[in-house]
């Protein structure tokens, strides 16, 4: 398992390795070898020779850069180094002949001959302030990145970024990839560092996590253990049923996206409880889905039908997803109030074209439907909860995964969104403990927090998912995993991991939520079972 660490925790981990018999030279050698292997395996140069140029600063980060260049030369590359506030190479743990083969560049303009630029000016010991020499070198490199499309790979973190806070100089390096040594650095989760870092890869060099590291990164090894091989004789009812409750005339796509996502991750049966007027549209696109029609004007009838679908004699659903596209108009409010056991007394407008009616002061039904199966609370279900006094008490008998984005989380907490954004990991941790539910706080490195205080982050930031409908897809994936029997924390972690990894194959712009569903299907296929057929 890999962790998110502060600079002090990273130094502690390195010191423990040294106390156990490894030297600083060993750590640098191992880090450089890991980075050179990663670069060499992923860079395709075609017929052109591969040439790396490193900007090497005065500290250990500069040494890492130089030794990485030496390792790449050992792999057939050519390499150059431009020294930034550094007098020479010094005593470095690399083959002397390879160090001698490095071209020492005195003119920064020579960088235009590179196929890759390594940023090794400052590491975790640096701060956001840059020396004049470093700022000039970074400005020149940034120009070549734009005009020559030369990728920049930062070692540990982009120079000019604070490893603890993520604060950055105006002239900080904009990297395409950051190779974070040992563990993911805390500052890389925050803006502006998370944008400056580009794609982040963690280089395992065999360090033991510090005892006080409290945020883990979700990994494939972790997630894959939760999915046993399917029995050859299994039927659809052996793989759970998810009921998606949502939809409104303005938001037809949300329940449709969630339902398809749940099907794509292997849920045996998916139902959509949507207003009757939406059924023909969704059914034409998703004929695999079955429907529970919601009354256009009678929330009591809708709740009775939902209760029967989830807890009746012929109940087929093992999990519920509540909220995608439900809306915040009067009929949706009345439906949610009765689902959560709240009485209503007001005129209820129709969801579709039915006549208005008065909902009398009749005791609301118990929230048995929601208490009978694990539930994902998303979108408008969360928005409604945020309007209720002491809303966490409504979840007292419910096992839920809550999936707010930062603005929804702010409404639930009664704070400004900026307060959530300042420390989303600790915000999610405190909320999960206070509410007694699993919380998935979406955005950047999406955070998953458990009621027992454990916190996890997605394996990568997901800027491409900042587009309409991707939250509905994530909710459908998590709901599908809940329906198949995963416990709430595991369902949330698996959904966040697969969504982040699937989204990584797309550009940051022009991406649609339904593209993610198609990619999840392919990724799930590779993730679940090996390709053994020919």
C-alpha positions as CSV (number, residue, x, y, z in Angstrom):
1,X,0.0,0.0,0.0
2,X,1.3,3.5,-0.8
3,X,0.6,6.6,1.2
4,X,0.4,10.3,1.1
5,X,3.2,11.9,3.2
6,X,4.3,15.3,4.4
7,X,8.0,16.3,3.8
8,X,8.8,15.5,7.5
9,X,7.2,12.0,7.1
10,X,9.2,11.4,4.0
11,X,12.4,12.3,5.8
12,X,11.4,10.0,8.7
13,X,10.9,7.1,6.2
14,X,14.3,7.8,4.6
15,X,16.0,7.9,8.1
16,X,14.4,4.6,9.0
17,X,15.8,3.0,5.9
18,X,19.2,4.4,6.7
19,X,19.0,3.1,10.3
20,X,18.1,-0.3,8.8
21,X,21.3,-0.4,6.8
22,X,20.7,1.5,3.6
23,X,22.8,4.6,2.8
24,X,21.8,7.9,1.3
25,X,23.7,6.8,-1.8
26,X,21.6,3.6,-1.9
27,X,18.4,5.6,-1.8
28,X,19.6,7.9,-4.6
29,X,20.7,5.0,-6.7
30,X,17.4,3.2,-6.3
31,X,15.4,6.3,-7.0
32,X,17.3,7.1,-10.1
33,X,17.1,3.5,-11.4
34,X,13.3,3.4,-10.9
35,X,12.9,6.7,-12.7
36,X,15.2,5.8,-15.6
37,X,13.3,2.5,-16.0
38,X,9.9,4.3,-16.0
39,X,11.1,6.8,-18.6
40,X,12.7,4.3,-20.8
41,X,9.7,1.9,-20.8
42,X,7.2,4.7,-21.6
43,X,9.1,6.9,-24.1
44,X,8.7,6.0,-27.7
45,X,11.2,7.9,-29.8
46,X,10.7,6.2,-33.2
47,X,13.7,6.6,-35.5
48,X,15.0,9.6,-33.6
49,X,17.7,9.1,-30.9
50,X,16.5,9.6,-27.4
51,X,18.2,12.5,-25.7
52,X,17.4,13.7,-22.1
53,X,18.5,17.0,-20.7
54,X,18.2,17.5,-16.9
55,X,18.1,20.7,-14.9
56,X,20.1,19.8,-11.8
57,X,19.8,22.0,-8.7
58,X,22.0,22.3,-5.7
59,X,20.6,19.6,-3.5
60,X,19.7,15.9,-3.5
61,X,17.1,16.5,-6.1
62,X,19.8,17.7,-8.5
63,X,21.8,14.5,-7.7
64,X,18.8,12.4,-8.4
65,X,18.5,14.1,-11.8
66,X,22.1,13.5,-12.7
67,X,22.2,9.9,-11.7
68,X,18.9,9.3,-13.6
69,X,20.6,10.7,-16.7
70,X,23.5,8.3,-16.1
71,X,21.1,5.4,-15.9
72,X,19.4,6.4,-19.1
73,X,22.8,6.6,-20.9
74,X,23.3,3.0,-19.7
75,X,20.0,2.2,-21.5
76,X,21.2,3.7,-24.8
77,X,20.1,7.3,-24.4
78,X,22.3,10.3,-24.8
79,X,22.2,12.8,-22.0
80,X,23.1,16.4,-21.0
81,X,22.9,18.3,-17.7
82,X,22.4,22.0,-17.1
83,X,23.6,23.0,-13.6
84,X,21.4,25.4,-11.7
85,X,23.1,27.0,-8.7
86,X,25.3,23.9,-8.5
87,X,29.1,23.9,-8.9
88,X,29.5,20.4,-10.2
89,X,28.3,16.8,-10.1
90,X,30.0,16.0,-6.7
91,X,30.3,12.4,-5.4
92,X,27.3,10.6,-6.9
93,X,26.4,6.9,-6.8
94,X,26.6,6.1,-10.6
95,X,29.0,4.4,-13.0
96,X,31.9,6.9,-13.4
97,X,32.0,6.2,-17.2
98,X,28.4,7.1,-17.5
99,X,28.8,10.3,-15.5
100,X,31.7,11.2,-17.8
101,X,29.5,10.6,-20.9
102,X,27.1,13.3,-19.7
103,X,27.4,16.5,-21.7
104,X,27.5,19.5,-19.4
105,X,25.5,22.2,-21.0
106,X,26.5,25.8,-20.4
107,X,23.9,27.4,-22.6
108,X,20.3,26.7,-21.6
109,X,19.2,27.2,-25.2
110,X,20.7,23.8,-26.0
111,X,17.6,22.3,-24.4
112,X,15.9,22.6,-27.8
113,X,17.7,19.4,-28.8
114,X,16.1,17.3,-26.1
115,X,13.3,14.7,-26.5
116,X,12.7,14.8,-22.7
117,X,13.5,17.5,-20.1
118,X,14.1,16.4,-16.5
119,X,13.3,19.0,-13.8
120,X,15.6,18.3,-10.8
121,X,16.2,21.8,-9.5
122,X,14.4,21.6,-6.1
123,X,12.8,18.7,-4.2
124,X,11.0,18.4,-0.9
125,X,13.6,20.6,0.8
126,X,12.8,23.5,-1.5
127,X,10.1,26.1,-1.1
128,X,7.9,28.0,-3.5
129,X,10.5,30.8,-3.8
130,X,12.9,30.5,-6.7
131,X,16.4,31.9,-7.2
132,X,16.9,34.2,-10.2
133,X,19.0,31.5,-11.9
134,X,16.3,28.9,-11.4
135,X,13.5,31.2,-12.5
136,X,15.3,32.1,-15.7
137,X,16.1,28.4,-16.5
138,X,12.4,27.5,-15.9
139,X,11.1,30.3,-18.1
140,X,13.4,29.1,-20.9
141,X,12.3,25.5,-20.5
142,X,8.6,26.5,-20.4
143,X,9.1,28.2,-23.8
144,X,10.7,25.1,-25.4
145,X,7.9,23.0,-23.9
146,X,5.3,25.2,-25.7
147,X,7.1,25.7,-29.0
148,X,8.9,22.3,-29.4
149,X,6.4,20.2,-27.5
150,X,9.2,18.7,-25.4
151,X,7.7,17.0,-22.3
152,X,8.9,17.9,-18.9
153,X,9.3,15.3,-16.2
154,X,9.6,16.6,-12.7
155,X,11.6,14.6,-10.1
156,X,9.6,14.3,-6.9
157,X,7.7,17.5,-7.5
158,X,7.8,20.5,-9.9
159,X,10.5,23.0,-8.9
160,X,8.8,26.1,-7.3
161,X,6.2,24.0,-5.5
162,X,6.0,23.6,-1.7
163,X,5.8,19.9,-1.0
164,X,3.8,20.4,2.2
165,X,1.1,22.9,1.1
166,X,1.1,22.8,-2.7
167,X,1.7,26.6,-2.9
168,X,3.8,27.6,-5.8
169,X,5.8,30.4,-7.3
170,X,4.3,32.2,-10.3
171,X,7.3,30.8,-12.2
172,X,7.1,27.2,-11.0
173,X,7.7,24.4,-13.5
174,X,4.6,23.1,-15.4
175,X,5.4,19.4,-15.7
176,X,3.7,16.9,-17.9
177,X,4.6,14.1,-15.5
178,X,5.9,14.1,-11.9
179,X,7.7,11.0,-10.6
180,X,7.1,11.1,-6.8
181,X,9.8,9.2,-5.1
182,X,8.8,6.7,-2.4
183,X,5.3,8.1,-1.6
184,X,2.9,10.7,-3.0
185,X,3.7,14.1,-1.5
186,X,0.9,15.9,0.3
187,X,1.4,19.2,-1.5
188,X,0.8,17.5,-4.9
189,X,-2.9,17.0,-3.9
190,X,-3.6,20.7,-3.6
191,X,-3.8,23.6,-6.1
192,X,-1.8,24.9,-7.8
193,X,0.5,22.0,-7.4
194,X,-2.0,19.4,-8.6
195,X,-2.2,21.2,-11.9
196,X,1.5,22.0,-12.2
197,X,2.4,18.3,-11.5
198,X,0.6,16.8,-14.5
199,X,0.3,13.1,-14.3
200,X,1.8,11.8,-11.1
201,X,3.5,8.4,-10.8
202,X,4.9,7.0,-7.5
203,X,8.3,5.4,-7.7
204,X,8.6,2.5,-5.2
205,X,12.0,2.4,-3.7
206,X,11.3,0.0,-0.8
207,X,10.6,2.5,2.0
208,X,8.5,1.5,5.0
209,X,5.6,4.0,5.5
210,X,5.9,6.1,8.6
211,X,3.6,5.1,11.4
212,X,1.7,8.4,11.4
213,X,0.9,8.3,7.6
214,X,-2.9,8.5,7.6
215,X,-3.9,8.8,4.0
216,X,-3.6,5.8,1.6
217,X,-3.7,5.7,-2.1
218,X,-6.2,3.3,-3.7
219,X,-4.4,0.7,-5.8
220,X,-5.3,-2.1,-8.1
221,X,-3.8,-4.7,-5.8
222,X,-6.1,-3.5,-3.1
223,X,-9.3,-3.4,-5.2
224,X,-8.8,-6.6,-7.2
225,X,-8.9,-8.8,-4.0
226,X,-12.6,-7.9,-3.4
227,X,-13.9,-9.5,-6.6
228,X,-14.0,-13.3,-6.6
229,X,-14.2,-15.2,-9.9
230,X,-17.7,-15.6,-11.1
231,X,-19.2,-19.1,-11.0
232,X,-19.8,-20.6,-14.4
233,X,-23.3,-21.5,-13.5
234,X,-24.3,-18.1,-12.1
235,X,-27.4,-16.3,-13.1
236,X,-28.3,-12.6,-13.1
237,X,-29.9,-12.8,-9.7
238,X,-26.6,-14.1,-8.3
239,X,-25.0,-10.7,-9.0
240,X,-27.4,-8.4,-7.2
241,X,-29.9,-5.8,-8.2
242,X,-29.6,-2.0,-8.1
243,X,-32.6,0.3,-8.1
244,X,-31.8,3.8,-9.4
245,X,-34.3,6.4,-8.1
246,X,-34.1,9.7,-9.9
247,X,-34.9,11.6,-13.1
248,X,-37.0,14.6,-13.9
249,X,-38.1,16.2,-17.2
250,X,-34.9,18.4,-17.1
251,X,-32.6,15.6,-16.2
252,X,-33.4,12.6,-18.2
253,X,-29.8,11.6,-18.7
254,X,-28.7,11.3,-15.1
255,X,-30.6,8.1,-14.2
256,X,-29.9,6.6,-17.6
257,X,-26.1,7.1,-17.2
258,X,-26.1,5.7,-13.7
259,X,-28.1,2.7,-14.7
260,X,-25.9,1.8,-17.7
261,X,-22.7,2.3,-15.5
262,X,-24.1,-0.2,-13.0
263,X,-24.8,-2.7,-15.8
264,X,-21.3,-2.2,-17.2
265,X,-19.7,-3.3,-13.9
266,X,-21.6,-6.5,-13.8
267,X,-24.7,-5.9,-11.8
268,X,-27.2,-8.6,-12.4
269,X,-30.3,-6.5,-12.5
270,X,-30.8,-2.7,-12.8
271,X,-34.1,-1.0,-12.3
272,X,-34.9,2.7,-12.8
273,X,-37.5,4.3,-10.7
274,X,-38.3,7.4,-12.7
275,X,-41.3,9.5,-13.6
276,X,-43.6,7.6,-15.9
277,X,-43.2,10.2,-18.7
278,X,-39.4,9.4,-18.9
279,X,-39.7,5.7,-19.3
280,X,-40.1,5.5,-23.1
281,X,-37.1,7.7,-23.7
282,X,-34.7,5.8,-21.3
283,X,-36.1,2.4,-22.4
284,X,-35.3,3.2,-26.1
285,X,-31.6,3.8,-25.1
286,X,-31.3,1.1,-22.4
287,X,-33.7,-1.9,-23.1
288,X,-31.8,-3.9,-20.5
289,X,-33.3,-1.8,-17.6
290,X,-36.6,-2.6,-15.9
291,X,-38.7,0.2,-14.5
292,X,-40.6,1.2,-11.4
293,X,-42.9,4.1,-12.6
294,X,-43.1,7.0,-10.2
295,X,-46.5,8.7,-10.0
296,X,-46.7,12.1,-11.6
297,X,-48.7,13.6,-8.7
298,X,-48.9,11.2,-5.7
299,X,-45.7,10.8,-3.7
300,X,-47.4,8.4,-1.3
301,X,-48.1,6.0,-4.1
302,X,-44.6,6.3,-5.4
303,X,-43.1,5.5,-2.0
304,X,-45.4,2.5,-1.6
305,X,-44.3,1.2,-5.0
306,X,-40.6,1.8,-4.0
307,X,-41.0,0.0,-0.7
308,X,-42.6,-2.9,-2.5
309,X,-39.8,-3.1,-5.0
310,X,-37.1,-3.1,-2.3
311,X,-38.8,-5.0,0.6
312,X,-41.9,-6.7,-0.8
313,X,-42.4,-10.4,-1.4
314,X,-41.0,-10.1,-4.9
315,X,-38.2,-7.7,-4.0
316,X,-35.2,-8.0,-6.4
317,X,-33.0,-5.2,-5.4
318,X,-30.0,-5.5,-3.1
319,X,-28.9,-1.8,-3.2
320,X,-30.4,1.6,-4.0
321,X,-29.0,4.7,-5.7
322,X,-31.0,7.8,-4.8
323,X,-30.7,11.2,-6.3
324,X,-29.4,11.3,-9.9
325,X,-31.4,14.0,-11.8
326,X,-34.2,13.9,-9.3
327,X,-34.5,17.7,-9.2
328,X,-35.4,20.0,-6.4
329,X,-38.9,21.0,-7.3
330,X,-41.9,20.3,-5.1
331,X,-42.7,16.8,-6.3
332,X,-39.1,15.6,-5.7
333,X,-39.1,17.2,-2.3
334,X,-42.3,15.5,-1.4
335,X,-41.0,12.1,-2.6
336,X,-37.7,12.5,-0.6
337,X,-39.6,13.6,2.5
338,X,-41.7,10.5,2.5
339,X,-38.8,8.2,1.7
340,X,-37.0,9.5,4.8
341,X,-40.1,9.3,7.0
342,X,-41.0,13.0,7.0
343,X,-44.6,14.1,6.8
344,X,-45.7,16.8,4.3
345,X,-48.7,19.0,4.1
346,X,-48.9,21.1,0.9
347,X,-50.1,21.2,-2.6
348,X,-48.0,18.8,-4.7
349,X,-47.5,19.8,-8.3
350,X,-47.2,17.0,-10.8
351,X,-43.9,15.7,-12.1
352,X,-45.4,15.2,-15.5
353,X,-48.7,16.3,-16.8
354,X,-51.1,15.1,-14.1
355,X,-53.3,17.4,-12.1
356,X,-52.1,19.1,-8.9
357,X,-53.4,17.5,-5.6
358,X,-53.2,18.3,-1.9
359,X,-51.1,16.0,0.2
360,X,-52.9,15.8,3.5
361,X,-51.4,15.5,6.9
362,X,-51.1,11.7,6.8
363,X,-48.3,10.1,8.8
364,X,-45.4,9.4,6.5
365,X,-44.3,5.8,6.1
366,X,-41.3,4.5,7.9
367,X,-38.1,4.7,5.9
368,X,-38.0,0.9,5.6
369,X,-37.2,1.0,1.9
370,X,-34.0,2.9,2.6
371,X,-33.1,0.9,5.7
372,X,-33.5,-2.4,4.0
373,X,-30.5,-2.2,1.6
374,X,-27.3,-0.3,1.4
375,X,-27.7,3.0,-0.5
376,X,-25.8,5.5,-2.5
377,X,-26.9,9.1,-1.7
378,X,-26.0,11.4,-4.6
379,X,-26.9,14.7,-6.1
380,X,-30.4,15.9,-5.3
381,X,-30.8,13.5,-2.4
382,X,-27.8,15.3,-0.8
383,X,-29.2,18.7,-1.7
384,X,-32.5,17.8,0.0
385,X,-30.8,16.5,3.1
386,X,-28.8,19.7,3.4
387,X,-32.1,21.6,3.8
388,X,-33.3,19.4,6.7
389,X,-32.6,20.3,10.4
390,X,-30.3,17.7,12.0
391,X,-30.3,15.7,8.8
392,X,-27.7,13.1,9.9
393,X,-30.4,11.7,12.3
394,X,-32.4,10.7,9.2
395,X,-29.6,8.3,8.3
396,X,-29.5,6.7,11.8
397,X,-30.7,3.3,10.5
398,X,-29.2,3.5,7.0
399,X,-26.0,2.2,5.6
400,X,-24.9,4.8,3.0
401,X,-22.2,5.9,0.6
402,X,-22.5,9.7,0.2
403,X,-21.0,11.1,-2.9
404,X,-20.9,14.9,-2.7
405,X,-18.8,17.2,-4.8
406,X,-17.2,20.2,-2.9
407,X,-20.2,22.5,-3.2
408,X,-22.6,19.8,-2.1
409,X,-20.3,19.0,0.8
410,X,-20.3,22.7,1.8
411,X,-24.1,22.7,1.8
412,X,-24.2,19.6,4.0
413,X,-21.8,21.1,6.4
414,X,-23.3,24.6,6.3
415,X,-19.9,26.2,5.3
416,X,-18.5,27.9,2.3
417,X,-17.1,25.8,-0.5
418,X,-13.7,27.4,-0.1
419,X,-13.5,26.0,3.4
420,X,-14.0,22.5,2.0
421,X,-11.4,23.1,-0.8
422,X,-8.7,24.1,1.7
423,X,-8.4,20.6,3.1
424,X,-10.8,18.1,1.5
425,X,-9.1,15.1,3.0
426,X,-9.6,16.2,6.6
427,X,-13.0,17.6,5.8
428,X,-14.1,14.2,4.4
429,X,-12.5,12.4,7.4
430,X,-14.4,14.5,10.0
431,X,-17.7,14.3,8.1
432,X,-17.5,10.5,7.8
433,X,-16.8,10.1,11.5
434,X,-19.6,12.5,12.4
435,X,-22.2,11.1,10.1
436,X,-21.3,7.4,10.5
437,X,-21.3,6.9,6.8
438,X,-18.7,6.4,4.0
439,X,-18.1,9.7,2.2
440,X,-16.8,10.1,-1.3
441,X,-15.7,13.7,-1.8
442,X,-15.3,14.2,-5.5
443,X,-12.8,16.5,-7.2
444,X,-9.1,16.4,-8.1
445,X,-7.8,13.5,-6.1
446,X,-11.2,12.2,-5.1
447,X,-11.2,11.3,-1.4
448,X,-12.9,8.4,0.3
449,X,-13.4,8.5,4.0
450,X,-14.6,5.8,6.4
451,X,-16.5,6.3,9.7
452,X,-13.5,4.8,11.6
453,X,-11.3,7.6,10.4
454,X,-9.5,5.9,7.5
455,X,-8.9,8.1,4.5
456,X,-8.0,7.1,0.9
457,X,-7.4,9.1,-2.3
458,X,-7.8,8.2,-5.9
459,X,-4.6,7.1,-7.7
460,X,-4.7,10.2,-9.9
461,X,-6.3,13.5,-10.3
462,X,-9.2,13.5,-12.8
463,X,-9.5,16.8,-14.7
464,X,-11.1,15.0,-17.7
465,X,-14.1,14.1,-15.4
466,X,-15.0,17.7,-14.9
467,X,-17.9,17.4,-17.4
468,X,-21.7,16.8,-16.9
469,X,-22.8,13.2,-16.1
470,X,-19.5,11.7,-14.8
471,X,-20.8,12.0,-11.2
472,X,-23.9,10.0,-12.2
473,X,-21.6,7.3,-13.8
474,X,-19.5,7.1,-10.6
475,X,-22.7,6.8,-8.5
476,X,-23.9,4.0,-10.7
477,X,-20.6,2.1,-10.5
478,X,-20.5,2.4,-6.7
479,X,-24.2,1.4,-6.5
480,X,-23.5,-1.6,-8.8
481,X,-20.7,-2.8,-6.5
482,X,-22.9,-2.4,-3.5
483,X,-25.6,-4.4,-5.2
484,X,-23.1,-7.2,-5.9
485,X,-22.3,-7.5,-2.2
486,X,-19.3,-5.3,-1.6
487,X,-19.3,-3.5,1.7
488,X,-19.8,0.3,1.4
489,X,-16.1,1.3,1.9
490,X,-14.9,-1.3,-0.6
491,X,-17.7,-0.4,-3.1
492,X,-16.7,3.3,-2.9
493,X,-12.9,2.6,-3.2
494,X,-13.4,0.3,-6.2
495,X,-15.7,2.8,-7.9
496,X,-13.2,5.7,-7.4
497,X,-10.3,3.6,-8.5
498,X,-11.9,2.3,-11.7
499,X,-13.3,5.7,-12.6
500,X,-10.0,7.4,-12.2
501,X,-8.0,4.8,-14.1
502,X,-10.6,4.6,-16.9
503,X,-10.7,8.4,-17.2
504,X,-6.9,8.5,-17.6
505,X,-7.1,7.3,-21.2
506,X,-8.9,10.5,-22.3
507,X,-7.7,14.0,-23.1
508,X,-8.6,16.8,-20.6
509,X,-11.1,18.3,-23.0
510,X,-13.9,17.1,-25.2
511,X,-14.7,14.1,-23.1
512,X,-18.3,12.9,-22.4
513,X,-19.7,10.9,-19.6
514,X,-20.8,8.1,-21.9
515,X,-17.3,7.8,-23.1
516,X,-16.3,6.9,-19.6
517,X,-18.9,4.2,-19.4
518,X,-17.4,2.6,-22.6
519,X,-13.9,2.8,-21.2
520,X,-15.0,1.3,-17.8
521,X,-16.3,-1.7,-19.7
522,X,-12.9,-2.3,-21.3
523,X,-11.0,-1.5,-18.2
524,X,-13.2,-3.7,-16.1
525,X,-12.6,-6.6,-18.5
526,X,-8.8,-6.3,-18.2
527,X,-9.1,-5.7,-14.4
528,X,-11.4,-8.6,-13.6
529,X,-9.9,-11.6,-15.5
530,X,-6.8,-12.2,-17.6
531,X,-7.1,-12.6,-21.4
532,X,-6.6,-16.3,-21.6
533,X,-8.4,-16.9,-24.8
534,X,-6.7,-16.8,-28.3
